[in-house]
Amino acid sequence: MIGLLVDDDALYLATLRRSLQRRGIECDTADSAAAALAAARARPPDFALLDLKLGEDSGLALIAPLRAIRADMRILLVTGYASVATAVEAIKRGADDYLPKPASVEAILRALRAEAAPPPEPEVADTMIPLHRLEWEHIQQALGETQGNISAAARLLGMHRRTLQRKLSKRPGAERRPIDD
């Protein structure tokens, strides 16, 4: 299996490459959209792992050109800025899976094997989504609709730009689940 790892974080890229190579997966690496397309054309990979933010570029913009190079390529998008809005956009553009960063090697391998697995049954949540998480998702959707323009997103949300910036600096943590007795 040959993979293409695309990320502008050199340390993450090198660590992930070594971890996958220990499991017998050869990987080419790229730190920009242009380098990723050149590497994919030179040696079409079985899968590509793309970071959402690649400096000035976006991993979302790479999905279609990579599909054109090899239609059966598994495309996984990883990001440290995970949100429902970007996950939906990634899937709409043709990504096979979406993982929060830092994605473990086990999570990546599970996502790569998911092509043969049937879709999971929807889980019934035992608690509601916390309000701060819903607010975060709503803000991310507004940012997506305004192409990341903070001022325009603030106007769309009906709040002051500084208030939106404060809310963005307070990324929500993991949700707490009730303890089963």
Summary of the structure (lengths in Angstrom):
residues: 181
radius of gyration: 17.9
end to end distance: 44.7
largest distance: 56.1
contacts: 501
relative contact order: 0.11
helix: 46%
strand: 16%
